[in-house]
Amino acid sequence: EAVMAPGAGGDAAPVSAVQEEEFRWLLHEEVHAVLQQLHDILKEASHRFALPAGGSEGATKQESFMLSVAGMDQVKGVLTLQGDALCQADLNLKMPRSNQLLHFAFREDKQWKLQQIQDARNHVNQAIYLLMNRDVNYHFKTGSEVLKLMDAVMLQLSRARNRLTTPATLTLPEIASSGLTKMFSPALPPDILVNFYINLNKLCLTVYQLHVLQPSTTKNFKPAGGSILHNPGAMFEFGNQRYEVSHVHKMECVVPWLNDALVFFTVSLQLCQQLKDKISVFSSYWNYKPY
């Protein structure tokens, strides 16, 4: 605990020695205890991303998730996730106009990398690397050294969390030209677009049904910009053809280990902030400038 500086008239000399002793204890003992705690938590987080670094652990386990929306039977499916890759997707789609049932699945030789998971894991590993560079034998000499390290670790953790909480904004032509459209067998018809992404602890699938805008149409053509989720009525041009989104189906399933990872990020960021606050308390109370 921080010791408050004494009031006027106190015996200043011995107190400053106590202050210095406390600060030294904080730098040499408590900082390393917190770093070890952070290291253990982030190791757990990286294990949740479940990609073995080779060796005896074997292949990452596959997990299957049911996709459906309560009260809606237009789209149903099963997604199979293996670490940062969607290795199987099996979708049934009921077309609203014709009531025709379409079935699509990933081709056997294809899997879809989820860049968000890959990036989040890389940021976690970067944070672990920063902590390992300051092991128990390392002596912090100033508070500012600790603050710099905490800022660097917090930056990586914030980036890891942001990759999971902030899906990419894409234009409809970007979705149409994405490699994802070529993953399916049978091939997707030209009036269907799909997009997969992570949002917080959920794996999301969006299916867009399109209709072709005839050249003679009186509709005012305004191409839609980038968005995470496009609404019916959004228009775009692709391959010399103009389209309008007629129906949007969004489904999601909770991925429990993504939830764990997000909790670990929050706890780690709080630990970093608490340590920063302690260092700052010493510097402000005792004019012991660690900057």
C-alpha positions in Angstrom: 0.0 0.0 0.0 1.2 3.5 -0.7 2.2 5.5 2.3 1.0 9.1 2.3 3.6 11.8 2.6 3.7 13.3 6.1 2.2 16.8 6.9 4.4 19.8 7.6 6.6 19.6 10.6 7.1 15.8 10.2 10.6 14.4 10.3 11.2 14.3 6.5 14.5 12.5 6.2 13.6 9.0 7.5 10.2 9.1 5.7 11.9 9.7 2.3 14.0 6.5 3.0 10.8 4.6 3.6 9.3 6.1 0.5 12.2 5.0 -1.5 12.1 1.5 0.1 8.4 1.1 -0.8 9.0 2.3 -4.3 11.9 -0.1 -4.7 9.7 -3.0 -3.4 7.0 -2.1 -5.8 9.5 -2.1 -8.8 11.3 -5.3 -7.8 8.6 -7.4 -6.2 5.0 -6.3 -7.0 5.6 -5.4 -10.7 7.0 -8.9 -11.3 4.1 -10.6 -9.5 1.7 -8.7 -11.7 3.7 -9.5 -14.9 3.6 -13.2 -13.9 -0.2 -13.0 -13.4 -0.6 -11.3 -16.8 1.6 -13.9 -18.4 -0.5 -16.8 -17.0 -3.8 -15.2 -18.0 -2.6 -14.5 -21.6 -1.2 -18.0 -21.9 -4.7 -19.2 -21.1 -6.1 -16.8 -23.7 -3.7 -18.0 -26.4 -4.7 -21.7 -25.6 -8.3 -20.7 -26.3 -7.3 -19.9 -29.8 -6.3 -23.6 -29.8 -3.8 -23.8 -32.6 -1.1 -26.2 -31.5 2.5 -25.2 -32.2 3.2 -28.7 -33.5 4.4 -31.6 -31.4 2.3 -33.9 -29.3 -0.8 -31.8 -29.1 -2.1 -33.1 -32.4 -4.6 -31.3 -34.7 -6.9 -28.6 -33.3 -10.3 -30.1 -32.5 -13.2 -29.3 -34.8 -16.4 -27.8 -33.3 -19.7 -27.7 -35.0 -22.4 -25.0 -34.5 -26.0 -24.9 -35.5 -27.2 -21.8 -37.3 -30.8 -20.9 -37.2 -33.1 -18.0 -36.4 -36.1 -18.5 -34.1 -39.3 -18.3 -36.1 -37.5 -18.3 -39.4 -36.8 -21.3 -41.6 -35.5 -19.5 -44.7 -31.9 -20.3 -43.8 -30.5 -23.2 -41.7 -27.0 -24.5 -41.5 -24.1 -26.1 -39.6 -20.7 -24.4 -39.4 -17.6 -26.3 -38.4 -14.8 -24.3 -36.9 -11.2 -25.5 -36.4 -9.1 -22.8 -34.7 -9.1 -19.8 -37.0 -10.6 -21.7 -40.0 -14.1 -22.5 -41.1 -13.5 -26.0 -42.4 -17.1 -26.9 -43.3 -20.2 -24.9 -43.9 -23.5 -26.7 -44.8 -26.4 -24.3 -45.7 -30.0 -24.8 -46.7 -31.7 -21.8 -48.1 -35.4 -21.5 -48.9 -36.0 -18.9 -51.7 -38.9 -16.6 -50.7 -40.5 -16.2 -54.1 -40.4 -19.8 -55.4 -40.2 -21.6 -52.1 -37.5 -23.6 -53.7 -35.0 -25.2 -51.3 -31.3 -24.7 -52.2 -28.4 -26.6 -50.5 -24.8 -25.5 -50.5 -21.7 -26.8 -48.8 -18.0 -26.0 -48.8 -16.0 -28.0 -51.3 -14.0 -30.8 -49.7 -10.7 -29.2 -50.6 -11.6 -25.7 -49.2 -11.6 -24.0 -45.8 -12.1 -20.3 -45.0 -9.6 -18.5 -42.8 -11.2 -16.1 -40.3 -8.6 -13.3 -40.4 -10.1 -11.7 -37.2 -9.3 -14.8 -35.1 -5.8 -15.0 -36.7 -5.0 -11.3 -36.0 -6.4 -11.5 -32.4 -4.2 -14.5 -31.6 -1.1 -12.7 -33.1 -1.7 -9.7 -30.9 -2.0 -11.9 -27.8 1.2 -13.6 -28.7 2.9 -10.2 -29.1 1.7 -9.2 -25.6 3.1 -12.5 -24.2 6.4 -11.8 -26.0 6.7 -8.3 -24.4 6.1 -9.8 -20.9 8.7 -12.6 -21.5 11.3 -10.0 -22.3 11.0 -8.8 -18.7 11.3 -12.0 -16.7 12.0 -12.2 -12.9 15.7 -11.5 -13.4 15.0 -8.1 -15.0 15.4 -5.1 -12.7 13.1 -2.1 -13.4 15.0 1.0 -12.5 12.2 3.6 -13.0 8.5 3.8 -12.9 8.4 5.1 -16.4 9.9 1.8 -17.6 7.0 0.0 -16.1 4.5 2.5 -17.5 6.0 2.0 -21.0 5.8 -1.7 -20.8 2.2 -1.6 -19.6 1.2 0.8 -22.4 2.8 -1.6 -25.0 1.0 -4.6 -23.6 -2.3 -2.7 -23.3 -2.0 -1.7 -27.0 -1.7 -5.3 -28.1 -4.6 -6.4 -25.9 -6.8 -3.6 -27.2 -6.0 -4.5 -30.7 -6.7 -8.2 -30.0 -10.1 -7.3 -28.5 -10.9 -4.8 -31.3 -10.3 -7.4 -34.0 -13.1 -9.6 -32.4 -15.5 -6.7 -31.6 -15.2 -4.8 -34.9 -15.9 -6.7 -38.0 -14.6 -5.3 -41.3 -16.9 -3.0 -43.3 -17.2 -4.3 -46.9 -18.9 -3.0 -50.0 -21.3 -5.4 -51.8 -18.9 -5.7 -54.8 -16.1 -6.7 -52.3 -18.4 -9.4 -50.9 -19.3 -10.5 -54.5 -15.7 -10.7 -55.5 -14.5 -12.4 -52.3 -12.9 -15.8 -52.5 -15.7 -17.0 -50.2 -18.1 -17.1 -53.2 -16.0 -19.8 -54.8 -15.9 -22.0 -51.8 -19.2 -23.7 -52.4 -20.4 -26.8 -54.2 -22.7 -26.5 -56.0 -21.6 -22.9 -56.9 -23.7 -20.1 -55.5 -26.1 -18.7 -58.0 -25.4 -15.1 -59.1 -28.3 -13.7 -57.0 -26.9 -15.0 -53.7 -24.0 -13.5 -51.7 -22.7 -14.8 -48.4 -20.4 -13.3 -45.7 -18.9 -14.8 -42.5 -17.4 -12.7 -39.7 -16.8 -12.6 -36.0 -18.7 -10.1 -33.8 -17.7 -10.3 -30.1 -18.2 -13.9 -29.1 -20.3 -14.9 -32.1 -19.7 -16.4 -35.5 -22.0 -14.6 -37.9 -23.3 -15.6 -41.3 -25.1 -13.1 -43.6 -26.9 -14.3 -46.7 -28.0 -11.6 -49.3 -30.6 -12.4 -51.9 -30.4 -10.1 -54.9 -32.5 -9.1 -57.9 -31.2 -7.7 -61.1 -32.0 -4.1 -61.9 -33.1 -4.0 -65.5 -31.5 -1.2 -67.6 -35.0 0.2 -68.2 -35.7 0.5 -64.5 -36.8 4.0 -63.3 -35.1 3.4 -59.9 -32.5 6.0 -59.0 -29.3 4.0 -58.9 -27.2 4.9 -55.9 -24.4 2.3 -55.1 -24.1 1.4 -51.4 -20.9 2.1 -49.5 -19.0 -0.1 -47.1 -21.0 -1.7 -44.2 -20.8 -4.6 -41.8 -24.4 -5.5 -42.6 -26.3 -4.2 -45.8 -30.0 -3.7 -45.7 -32.7 -4.6 -48.3 -32.7 -1.9 -51.0 -28.9 -1.5 -51.1 -27.7 -1.3 -54.7 -24.4 -2.1 -56.4 -22.8 -2.8 -59.7 -20.8 -6.0 -60.4 -19.7 -7.5 -63.6 -21.6 -5.0 -65.8 -24.8 -5.8 -64.0 -26.7 -3.7 -61.5 -28.3 -5.5 -58.4 -30.5 -4.6 -55.5 -30.6 -6.5 -52.2 -34.1 -7.9 -51.8 -33.7 -10.1 -48.7 -31.1 -10.3 -45.9 -30.8 -13.2 -43.6 -28.4 -12.9 -40.6 -27.6 -15.8 -38.3 -25.1 -16.2 -35.6 -23.9 -18.8 -33.1 -22.0 -18.2 -29.8 -18.5 -19.6 -29.7 -17.8 -20.2 -26.0 -14.0 -20.0 -26.2 -14.2 -16.5 -27.9 -16.2 -15.4 -24.9 -13.4 -16.7 -22.6 -10.8 -14.9 -24.6 -12.7 -11.6 -24.4 -13.0 -12.0 -20.6 -9.2 -12.7 -20.3 -8.5 -9.5 -22.4 -10.7 -7.4 -20.0 -9.1 -8.8 -16.8 -5.6 -8.3 -18.3 -6.3 -4.7 -19.3 -7.6 -4.0 -15.7 -4.5 -5.5 -14.2 -2.3 -3.4 -16.4 -4.2 -0.2 -15.5 -4.1 -1.0 -11.8 -0.3 -1.3 -11.9 0.0 1.9 -13.9 -2.2 3.7 -11.2 0.1 2.4 -8.4 3.2 3.7 -10.1 1.5 7.1 -10.7 0.4 7.3 -7.0 4.1 7.0 -5.9 5.2 9.6 -8.4 2.5 12.1 -7.4 2.7 11.7 -3.6 6.4 11.7 -3.3 7.5 13.8 -6.2 9.4 10.7 -7.0 9.2 11.4 -10.7 9.2 8.1 -12.6 8.9 9.9 -15.9 
